[in-house]
Amino acid sequence: MADSGRFLTFDLGAESGRAVLGTIAGGKLDLDVVHRFPNEPQRVLHRFHWDTLRLFAEIKAGLAKCVREKGAALDGIGIDTWGVDFALLDKNDDLLGLPYHYRDHRTDGVVEKTFAIVPREEVYNATGIQVMQLNSLYQLMAMRLAESPLLDLARTFLMTPDLLHFWLTGRKAVEFTNATTTQCYDPRARDWAREMLDRLGIPHHFLGEIVPPGTKLGPLHPTVREETGAADTMVIAPATHDTGSAVAAVPAEGESGWAYISCGTWSLVGLEEPAPVITPKSLAYNLTNEGGVNGTFRLLRNVMGLWILQQCRRAWERAGSAYSYEELASLSASAAPFAAFVDPDDDGFLNPPDMPAAIEAFCRRTGQRPPEGVAATVRCIVESLAMKYRWVAERLEDVSGKRIETFHLIGGGSQNRLLCQATADCTGRRVLAGPVEATAIGNVLVQAMAAGVVPDLAAARAMVRRSFPLVEYLPKDPDAWSEPYARFAKALA
C-alpha cells in the first residue's frame, strides 16, 4: 500500500466552487486551493436553473491550472456537489433542457398532490427520506404533472456530480450517496423505488447503475486531456453528495457518543448508522436516511442553515451596507440575547425575495417583536439555529436510543464562534469545531481509500485529527437557554 498521493477534488457549493489539491504524505493531509469560481444560478423568465455548462468549464479550467502550476501527476480526480438536482440525457447523450435549481418554484404544491396518490407514510416507508419539496421525487412529479415530453425522451438520469463525471470520462453512473437524496431510492432493497414510481406514474426507464463511493469511473476522456494538458488520470467517485463527503471527514473516534452538524448553506444534524432507520417515529420527526461511505447511512435532519444569513447579507449589501461574515459575527455578539427566534425551516425562508422582511414577517406572525437592525437580526438567526440543532438532536436520541456526548460541528459554520458556543450552551454538550474544509477533505480521503493510500475510514478520520486543528467549546451557561428553548420548542409543536 502506498503512503502518499495527490488527489484533486472539485467541491461545488450553492454559492461557489473550488478545485482543491489534497496531498497525503507522512501520515498527514495538506490542502491547497488552486482555483475558485462563483456558482451563479440563472433566472430565465420564471424559471431558476443551474449554469451547469459554466461549472464544467470551470472544472476544466481548474484542472488545467492544477496541471500548469502543480504538475500533471495526480492519483485521482473527484467531484462533489449538493444533492437532489439532476439532468436528463437523450438517446444520443445530449442534455435535455437546462438543469433546474432545487429552489425553483415548479415544485410548489407538488408534495400534496403526490401524497394524494401515494400517502406520505408509504412514500417514507419506501425511501426513508425526509419530505422536502425540493427532493428529486417532487421535481420529477412536477414534470409529470406538467406533461413534460422530456420524461419520454430521456434515456439517462444523472445527478449533478454524475453528469460532470460523465463529461470528464464518458462513464454514466449514479453514485450511491447522491442517489439516496432523490427520495426515489429504496435503501432496504438497495435499488430504485420502482414500485412507488410506477404508482405515481413517473417513468423510471432512465434510472441506471448505482455505484458506491470510491468507484473508479475511468480515466479522463481524451478530449479533456487535450484541452487541459492533464495526464491519463483516474476519475474516482467520492461521496458525491457534499454532506456525505463532509461526514467522512468527521474527526470522531469510535462509533458512538457523537453526532455531526455539517454547517454551510444547509445544516445537516445527524448520526452515522449501519442501516437505515425507518420507523413510525422517524417519520413523525421527518428524519432522513441518506447514504454514507462504506455502506453506512446518515440518519439526519436537514435544517435551513446559513442560507438565511447569506440572504440577509445580500439584502443588506443591496441596500448599501456590505459586511463580511466576520463583521456580522462580531456585531451580533453585542446584541441582546433571546430577543426573538425563528424556525429556520419555515417555508417562508426557502427562497424569499427579501430575507430580512421574511424574518420580520415570521416574528409578527408568531406574536414576537422583530429584531431591529443588523446585529439583532444576526443574533436571532444564530440563536435560532442553535435551538433547532438541539430540537433535532433530541429526536435523534429518541429514535436511536443513543446519548450524544459530543457534537462535531464541521464546515464553514465552524468558524462562527458565536454559533459554536451557542450550540454548546443550548445543547449542554461539548462541541468540537472543525475542520472547516470537511467536504474537500472527505472527498480526498475517499479517493485515497479507493487508490489504496488510506486503508479505511477509521484511518482516514485519524488522519483528519492529525492534520487539522479543532477548537473545543464547552457549555458556559446552559441554564440561560432553558426558558427560551421551551418557547421555541412549544412554537414547533
C-alpha positions, 0 to 999 in steps of 0.5 A, spaced: 500 500 500 502 506 498 503 512 503 502 518 499 498 521 493 495 527 490 488 527 489 484 533 486 477 534 488 472 539 485 467 541 491 461 545 488 457 549 493 450 553 492 454 559 492 461 557 489 466 552 487 473 550 488 478 545 485 482 543 491 489 539 491 489 534 497 496 531 498 497 525 503 504 524 505 507 522 512 501 520 515 498 527 514 493 531 509 495 538 506 490 542 502 491 547 497 486 551 493 488 552 486 482 555 483 475 558 485 469 560 481 462 563 483 456 558 482 451 563 479 444 560 478 440 563 472 433 566 472 430 565 465 423 568 465 420 564 471 424 559 471 431 558 476 436 553 473 443 551 474 449 554 469 451 547 469 455 548 462 459 554 466 461 549 472 464 544 467 468 549 464 470 551 470 472 544 472 476 544 466 479 550 467 481 548 474 484 542 472 488 545 467 491 550 472 492 544 477 496 541 471 500 548 469 502 550 476 502 543 480 504 538 475 500 533 471 501 527 476 495 526 480 492 519 483 485 521 482 480 526 480 473 527 484 467 531 484 462 533 489 456 537 489 449 538 493 444 533 492 437 532 489 438 536 482 439 532 476 439 532 468 436 528 463 440 525 457 437 523 450 438 517 446 444 520 443 447 523 450 445 530 449 442 534 455 435 535 455 433 542 457 437 546 462 438 543 469 433 546 474 435 549 481 432 545 487 429 552 489 425 553 483 418 554 484 415 548 479 415 544 485 410 548 489 404 544 491 407 538 488 408 534 495 400 534 496 398 532 490 403 526 490 401 524 497 394 524 494 396 518 490 401 515 494 400 517 502 406 520 505 407 514 510 408 509 504 412 514 500 417 514 507 416 507 508 419 506 501 425 511 501 426 513 508 427 520 506 425 526 509 419 530 505 422 536 502 419 539 496 425 540 493 427 532 493 428 529 486 421 525 487 417 532 487 421 535 481 420 529 477 412 529 479 412 536 477 414 534 470 409 529 470 404 533 472 406 538 467 406 533 461 413 534 460 415 530 453 422 530 456 420 524 461 419 520 454 425 522 451 430 521 456 434 515 456 439 517 462 438 520 469 444 523 472 445 527 478 449 533 478 456 530 480 454 524 475 453 528 469 460 532 470 463 525 471 460 523 465 463 529 461 470 528 464 470 520 462 464 518 458 462 513 464 454 514 466 453 512 473 449 514 479 453 514 485 450 511 491 450 517 496 447 522 491 442 517 489 439 516 496 437 524 496 432 523 490 427 520 495 426 515 489 431 510 492 429 504 496 435 503 501 432 496 504 432 493 497 438 497 495 435 499 488 430 504 485 423 505 488 420 502 482 414 500 485 412 507 488 414 510 481 410 506 477 404 508 482 405 515 481 406 514 474 413 517 473 417 513 468 423 510 471 426 507 464 432 512 465 434 510 472 441 506 471 447 503 475 448 505 482 455 505 484 458 506 491 463 511 493 470 510 491 468 507 484 473 508 479 469 511 473 475 511 468 480 515 466 479 522 463 476 522 456 481 524 451 478 530 449 479 533 456 486 531 456 487 535 450 484 541 452 487 541 459 494 538 458 492 533 464 495 526 464 491 519 463 488 520 470 483 516 474 476 519 475 474 516 482 467 517 485 467 520 492 461 521 496 458 525 491 453 528 495 457 534 499 454 532 506 456 525 505 463 527 503 463 532 509 461 526 514 467 522 512 471 527 514 468 527 521 474 527 526 470 522 531 473 516 534 469 510 535 462 509 533 458 512 538 457 518 543 457 523 537 453 526 532 455 531 526 452 538 524 455 539 517 454 547 517 454 551 510 448 553 506 444 547 509 445 544 516 445 537 516 444 534 524 445 527 524 448 520 526 452 515 522 448 508 522 449 501 519 442 501 516 437 505 515 432 507 520 425 507 518 420 507 523 413 510 525 417 515 529 422 517 524 417 519 520 413 523 525 420 527 526 421 527 518 428 524 519 432 522 513 436 516 511 441 518 506 447 514 504 454 514 507 461 511 505 462 504 506 455 502 506 453 506 512 447 511 512 446 518 515 440 518 519 439 526 519 435 532 519 436 537 514 435 544 517 435 551 513 442 553 515 446 559 513 442 560 507 438 565 511 444 569 513 447 569 506 440 572 504 440 577 509 447 579 507 445 580 500 439 584 502 443 588 506 449 589 501 443 591 496 441 596 500 448 599 501 451 596 507 456 590 505 459 586 511 463 580 511 461 574 515 466 576 520 463 583 521 456 580 522 459 575 527 462 580 531 456 585 531 451 580 533 455 578 539 453 585 542 446 584 541 441 582 546 440 575 547 433 571 546 430 577 543 426 573 538 427 566 534 425 563 528 424 556 525 429 556 520 425 551 516 419 555 515 417 555 508 417 562 508 425 562 508 426 557 502 427 562 497 424 569 499 425 575 495 427 579 501 430 575 507 430 580 512 422 582 511 421 574 511 424 574 518 420 580 520 414 577 517 415 570 521 416 574 528 409 578 527 406 572 525 408 568 531 406 574 536 414 576 537 417 583 536 422 583 530 429 584 531 431 591 529 437 592 525 443 588 523 446 585 529 439 583 532 437 580 526 444 576 526 443 574 533 436 571 532 438 567 526 444 564 530 440 563 536 435 560 532 439 555 529 442 553 535 435 551 538 433 547 532 440 543 532 438 541 539 430 540 537 433 535 532 438 532 536 433 530 541 429 526 536 435 523 534 436 520 541 429 518 541 429 514 535 436 511 536 436 510 543 443 513 543 446 519 548 450 524 544 456 526 548 459 530 543 457 534 537 462 535 531 460 541 528 464 541 521 464 546 515 464 553 514 459 554 520 465 552 524 468 558 524 462 562 527 464 562 534 458 565 536 454 559 533 459 554 536 458 556 543 451 557 542 450 550 540 454 548 546 450 552 551 443 550 548 445 543 547 449 542 554 454 538 550 461 539 548 462 541 541 468 540 537 469 545 531 472 543 525 475 542 520 472 547 516 474 544 509 470 537 511 467 536 504 474 537 500 477 533 505 472 527 505 472 527 498 480 526 498 480 521 503 475 517 499 479 517 493 485 515 497 481 509 500 479 507 493 487 508 490 489 504 496 493 510 500 488 510 506 486 503 508 479 505 511 475 510 514 477 509 521 484 511 518 482 516 514 478 520 520 485 519 524 488 522 519 483 528 519 485 529 527 492 529 525 492 534 520 487 539 522 486 543 528 479 543 532 477 548 537 473 545 543 467 549 546 464 547 552 457 549 555 458 556 559 451 557 561 446 552 559 441 554 564 440 561 560 437 557 554 432 553 558 426 558 558 427 560 551 428 553 548 421 551 551 418 557 547 421 555 541 420 548 542 412 549 544 412 554 537 414 547 533 409 543 536 
